[in-house]
Amino acid sequence: MSINIHILAASKKMRPYAKRLKFLTVGAVKSVKRLLSLTNIDIVFSDYPEGAIPEIGIGGFTPNAHTLFISLNLQYPKLKKMIGKELLPLLVHELHHAIRWRKPGYGSTLWEQMITEGLADHFSMEVTGAKIPPRWSRALTVQQKKILWRHAKLLLHHSPLNSVDHRAWFFGSKEKKIPRWTGYTLGYDIVAAYLKTHPKAKASTLVDVPADLFLGKIKNCT
């Protein structure tokens, strides 16, 4: 029933960060546990620049209900500052994923995945008290949202996204004319529209609801 923290320290450059990473992770876990049951998760930190968000030097990935990877770019010039500023909301976001993986899962269609990401960002704000959404959830202009919603609506419930299409919708594709972070922003807006009309609901209480619960909110996001 434990939460295990692993600092992969074969890279000697990771070692100076180990104590701080563990301290902040313990705090994040405690914060999440105040709202949700959290058990049996391995949280793994590694020196992996390719997995980090370039703007902040840190990135997260949760491939299943029991494993959470946090990647660090140790060459990032302000990494120490960013760990203090960005690690907590990132960890909370990824821990929400781990819980949702258990039921109903991350999702296989574009619609399901956008809902999962939108819920995770709203949960991160719920826990941290942040008033401004993370940069990936406010990455589009109003005009871009209108155009991309018209595109997305044709694909929302089609067969499961392959890895190429997932990357396009969430990380951008010049070929498909999809800006970076589109899926995150649209997903955030869908969940925001639901929460606005259901003031008693919170991302913490919606962690295991099916994505179809939010279907009626598409029109409010265009």
C-alpha positions as CSV (number, residue, x, y, z in Angstrom):
1,M,0.0,0.0,0.0
2,S,3.0,2.2,-0.3
3,I,4.2,5.2,-2.4
4,N,7.8,4.5,-3.4
5,I,10.2,7.3,-4.5
6,H,13.1,6.3,-6.7
7,I,15.9,8.8,-7.6
8,L,17.9,7.2,-10.5
9,A,21.4,8.4,-9.4
10,A,23.7,6.6,-11.8
11,S,24.0,10.1,-13.3
12,K,26.0,11.8,-10.6
13,K,24.4,15.1,-11.6
14,M,21.1,13.9,-10.1
15,R,22.5,13.4,-6.6
16,P,22.5,17.1,-5.5
17,Y,18.8,17.2,-6.2
18,A,17.8,14.0,-4.5
19,K,16.9,15.3,-1.1
20,R,14.8,18.2,-2.4
21,L,13.0,16.0,-4.9
22,K,12.1,13.5,-2.1
23,F,10.9,16.3,0.2
24,L,8.7,17.9,-2.4
25,T,7.3,14.5,-3.5
26,V,6.3,13.6,0.0
27,G,4.5,16.9,0.3
28,A,2.7,16.3,-3.0
29,V,1.6,12.9,-2.0
30,K,0.3,14.2,1.3
31,S,-1.7,16.9,-0.5
32,V,-3.3,14.4,-2.9
33,K,-4.1,12.0,-0.1
34,R,-6.2,14.7,1.6
35,L,-8.6,14.4,-1.3
36,L,-8.1,11.0,-2.9
37,S,-7.0,7.5,-2.0
38,L,-3.5,7.0,-3.2
39,T,-1.7,3.6,-3.0
40,N,0.9,1.4,-4.7
41,I,2.7,3.8,-6.9
42,D,6.4,4.0,-7.9
43,I,7.5,7.6,-8.6
44,V,10.7,7.5,-10.6
45,F,13.0,10.5,-11.2
46,S,15.7,10.4,-13.9
47,D,18.1,12.5,-15.9
48,Y,16.2,12.4,-19.2
49,P,16.2,15.8,-21.0
50,E,14.1,14.4,-23.9
51,G,11.2,13.8,-21.5
52,A,11.3,17.3,-20.0
53,I,9.1,20.2,-21.1
54,P,11.7,22.6,-22.7
55,E,10.2,25.7,-21.0
56,I,10.5,24.4,-17.5
57,G,13.2,21.6,-17.6
58,I,10.8,19.0,-16.0
59,G,8.3,16.6,-17.6
60,G,5.9,13.8,-16.4
61,F,4.6,10.6,-17.8
62,T,2.2,8.1,-16.2
63,P,1.8,5.0,-18.4
64,N,-0.3,3.0,-16.0
65,A,-1.8,2.9,-12.5
66,H,1.3,2.1,-10.6
67,T,4.2,4.0,-12.3
68,L,5.0,7.7,-12.6
69,F,8.1,9.0,-14.4
70,I,9.4,12.5,-13.8
71,S,12.1,13.5,-16.3
72,L,14.7,16.3,-15.5
73,N,16.8,18.2,-17.9
74,L,19.9,18.8,-15.7
75,Q,21.3,21.2,-18.3
76,Y,18.3,23.6,-17.8
77,P,19.9,26.8,-16.4
78,K,17.2,27.5,-13.8
79,L,16.3,23.9,-12.9
80,K,16.6,24.4,-9.1
81,K,14.1,27.3,-9.3
82,M,11.7,25.3,-11.6
83,I,11.7,22.3,-9.3
84,G,10.5,24.5,-6.5
85,K,7.9,26.2,-8.7
86,E,6.7,23.5,-11.1
87,L,7.3,20.1,-9.5
88,L,4.3,20.1,-7.1
89,P,1.6,20.9,-9.8
90,L,3.3,18.4,-12.2
91,L,3.3,15.6,-9.6
92,V,-0.3,16.3,-8.6
93,H,-1.3,16.2,-12.3
94,E,0.4,12.9,-12.8
95,L,-0.9,11.3,-9.6
96,H,-4.4,12.1,-10.8
97,H,-3.6,10.2,-13.9
98,A,-2.4,7.2,-11.9
99,I,-5.7,7.1,-9.9
100,R,-7.8,7.5,-13.1
101,W,-5.9,4.7,-14.8
102,R,-7.5,2.3,-12.3
103,K,-11.0,3.3,-13.4
104,P,-11.9,4.2,-16.2
105,G,-8.4,4.4,-17.5
106,Y,-6.4,7.0,-19.4
107,G,-8.6,6.6,-22.5
108,S,-8.0,5.5,-26.0
109,T,-10.0,8.0,-28.1
110,L,-9.2,11.7,-28.6
111,W,-12.3,12.6,-26.5
112,E,-11.3,10.3,-23.5
113,Q,-7.7,11.5,-23.5
114,M,-8.7,15.2,-23.6
115,I,-11.0,14.7,-20.6
116,T,-8.3,12.8,-18.7
117,E,-5.8,15.6,-19.3
118,G,-8.3,18.4,-18.5
119,L,-9.3,16.7,-15.3
120,A,-5.7,16.4,-14.2
121,D,-5.0,20.0,-14.8
122,H,-8.1,21.1,-12.9
123,F,-7.1,18.8,-10.1
124,S,-3.6,20.3,-10.0
125,M,-5.2,23.7,-9.6
126,E,-7.6,22.4,-6.9
127,V,-4.7,21.1,-4.8
128,T,-2.3,23.9,-5.3
129,G,-4.8,26.8,-5.2
130,A,-3.4,28.1,-8.5
131,K,-5.6,30.6,-10.3
132,I,-4.0,30.5,-13.7
133,P,-4.1,27.2,-15.7
134,P,-0.7,25.7,-16.7
135,R,0.7,26.9,-20.0
136,W,-0.3,23.8,-21.9
137,S,-4.0,24.4,-21.0
138,R,-4.0,27.9,-22.3
139,A,-2.1,27.5,-25.5
140,L,-4.6,28.6,-28.1
141,T,-6.3,31.8,-29.1
142,V,-10.1,32.0,-29.3
143,Q,-10.0,31.8,-33.1
144,Q,-7.7,28.8,-33.0
145,K,-10.1,27.0,-30.6
146,K,-13.0,27.5,-33.0
147,I,-11.0,26.1,-35.9
148,L,-9.6,23.2,-34.0
149,W,-12.9,22.2,-32.4
150,R,-14.4,21.9,-35.9
151,H,-11.6,19.5,-36.7
152,A,-11.6,17.6,-33.4
153,K,-15.4,17.0,-33.5
154,L,-15.0,14.8,-36.5
155,L,-12.5,12.6,-34.7
156,L,-13.6,12.6,-31.0
157,H,-15.1,9.1,-30.8
158,H,-13.4,7.4,-33.7
159,S,-11.2,4.3,-33.2
160,P,-8.4,4.7,-30.7
161,L,-5.7,7.2,-31.4
162,N,-2.4,5.7,-32.5
163,S,0.8,7.1,-31.0
164,V,1.4,9.5,-34.0
165,D,-2.1,11.0,-33.8
166,H,-1.9,11.3,-30.0
167,R,1.4,13.2,-30.4
168,A,-0.1,15.4,-33.0
169,W,-3.1,16.5,-30.9
170,F,-1.2,16.9,-27.6
171,F,2.3,18.0,-28.8
172,G,1.5,19.5,-32.2
173,S,2.0,18.6,-35.9
174,K,2.9,21.1,-38.6
175,E,1.8,18.5,-41.2
176,K,-1.7,18.2,-39.7
177,K,-1.8,21.9,-38.8
178,I,-2.4,21.2,-35.1
179,P,-0.7,23.6,-32.8
180,R,1.3,22.3,-29.8
181,W,-0.8,21.4,-26.7
182,T,-4.1,21.6,-28.5
183,G,-5.5,18.5,-26.8
184,Y,-4.6,19.8,-23.3
185,T,-6.2,23.2,-23.9
186,L,-9.4,21.8,-25.4
187,G,-9.7,19.2,-22.6
188,Y,-9.2,21.9,-20.0
189,D,-12.0,24.0,-21.5
190,I,-14.4,21.0,-21.6
191,V,-13.9,20.3,-17.9
192,A,-14.1,24.0,-17.1
193,A,-17.4,24.2,-18.8
194,Y,-18.7,21.3,-16.8
195,L,-17.5,22.7,-13.5
196,K,-19.0,26.0,-14.2
197,T,-22.5,24.5,-14.5
198,H,-21.9,22.0,-11.6
199,P,-20.5,24.2,-8.8
200,K,-20.5,21.4,-6.3
201,A,-18.3,19.1,-8.5
202,K,-14.5,19.2,-8.4
203,A,-11.8,17.4,-10.3
204,S,-11.1,15.3,-7.2
205,T,-14.7,14.0,-7.2
206,L,-14.7,13.3,-10.9
207,V,-11.5,11.3,-11.0
208,D,-13.2,8.0,-11.9
209,V,-16.2,9.2,-14.0
210,P,-16.5,8.2,-17.6
211,A,-15.6,10.7,-20.2
212,D,-19.1,10.7,-21.7
213,L,-20.3,12.6,-18.6
214,F,-18.9,15.7,-20.3
215,L,-20.4,15.3,-23.7
216,G,-23.0,18.0,-23.3
217,K,-20.3,20.6,-22.7
218,I,-18.8,20.6,-26.2
219,K,-21.0,23.4,-27.4
220,N,-19.8,25.6,-24.5
221,C,-16.2,25.4,-25.6
222,T,-16.5,26.8,-29.1
